[in-house]
Amino acid sequence: MRKKFNSIDPFVREYEIDVDGHKISKDDIIKIKGVYGSEFKFICLVTNPETNVQWIDCIELERNLSRGMRSFRPDRIKPIIKRKKRVKRTRPSKAS
């Protein structure tokens, strides 16, 4: 007969965080300082309440396909800021 194993997760997970005034939520694309040429999909911010250590869980993306799961310290997050569309200005025509 198998023993029942109760899995109690001691970690606290948050699915939205604020980095330098930018809100990052689950499945947003981010970059990591020190890891060049790769993009990551943010999953959650994990906190260990016993030791008060935090890290983020991410999925590494390669050509928009998931490659593997990675974890980093939250201070290494570099959000990808979407630029606003530029307004095309027209020059006034010269009147003769």
C-alpha positions as CSV (number, residue, x, y, z in Angstrom):
1,M,0.0,0.0,0.0
2,R,1.3,3.4,-0.9
3,K,1.8,6.2,1.6
4,K,-0.1,9.4,0.9
5,F,2.2,12.4,0.6
6,N,0.8,15.8,1.4
7,S,2.6,18.3,-0.7
8,I,2.5,21.7,1.1
9,D,4.1,24.5,-0.8
10,P,5.8,26.8,1.6
11,F,6.5,29.5,-1.0
12,V,4.4,32.6,-1.7
13,R,3.8,33.3,-5.4
14,E,2.8,36.7,-6.9
15,Y,1.8,36.9,-10.6
16,E,2.2,40.7,-11.0
17,I,5.1,42.8,-10.0
18,D,6.2,46.4,-10.4
19,V,9.6,47.1,-11.8
20,D,10.7,50.8,-12.1
21,G,7.2,52.0,-12.5
22,H,6.3,49.3,-15.1
23,K,3.8,46.7,-14.2
24,I,4.8,43.2,-15.3
25,S,2.2,40.4,-15.2
26,K,2.1,36.7,-16.0
27,D,3.1,35.9,-19.6
28,D,4.7,39.3,-20.3
29,I,8.0,39.2,-22.3
30,I,11.0,40.5,-20.3
31,K,14.8,40.6,-20.7
32,I,17.3,39.8,-18.1
33,K,20.4,41.9,-17.4
34,G,23.6,39.9,-18.2
35,V,21.8,37.4,-20.5
36,Y,22.3,38.7,-24.0
37,G,20.1,37.8,-27.0
38,S,17.4,36.0,-25.0
39,E,13.9,36.9,-24.1
40,F,11.9,35.4,-21.2
41,K,8.2,34.9,-20.4
42,F,7.5,36.0,-16.8
43,I,5.6,33.4,-14.8
44,C,5.7,34.6,-11.1
45,L,7.7,36.1,-8.3
46,V,8.4,33.5,-5.6
47,T,9.2,34.4,-2.0
48,N,10.5,32.0,0.7
49,P,8.9,33.4,3.9
50,E,11.3,31.5,6.2
51,T,14.5,33.1,4.7
52,N,12.9,36.1,3.0
53,V,14.6,35.3,-0.3
54,Q,12.9,36.2,-3.6
55,W,13.4,35.1,-7.2
56,I,11.4,35.1,-10.4
57,D,10.4,32.0,-12.5
58,C,10.6,32.5,-16.2
59,I,10.4,30.4,-19.4
60,E,13.3,31.1,-21.8
61,L,12.0,31.8,-25.4
62,E,13.9,31.0,-28.6
63,R,12.1,32.1,-31.8
64,N,8.9,32.4,-29.7
65,L,9.1,28.7,-28.6
66,S,9.7,27.8,-25.0
67,R,13.2,26.4,-24.4
68,G,13.4,25.8,-20.7
69,M,12.5,27.1,-17.3
70,R,14.9,29.5,-15.5
71,S,15.0,31.5,-12.3
72,F,16.6,34.9,-11.6
73,R,16.9,37.5,-8.9
74,P,14.2,40.2,-9.3
75,D,16.8,43.0,-9.6
76,R,18.0,41.6,-12.9
77,I,14.6,42.2,-14.7
78,K,14.7,44.6,-17.7
79,P,11.2,45.1,-19.0
80,I,10.6,45.5,-22.7
81,I,8.9,48.8,-23.2
82,K,6.6,49.0,-26.1
83,R,7.1,52.3,-28.0
84,K,4.3,54.5,-28.9
85,K,3.5,54.9,-32.6
86,R,5.0,58.1,-34.1
87,V,2.7,60.6,-35.6
88,K,3.5,61.3,-39.2
89,R,3.7,65.0,-39.8
90,T,3.0,66.6,-43.1
91,R,4.8,69.7,-44.2
92,P,2.7,72.6,-45.2
93,S,2.9,73.2,-49.0
94,K,4.6,76.4,-50.1
95,A,2.1,78.8,-51.6
96,S,3.3,80.7,-54.6
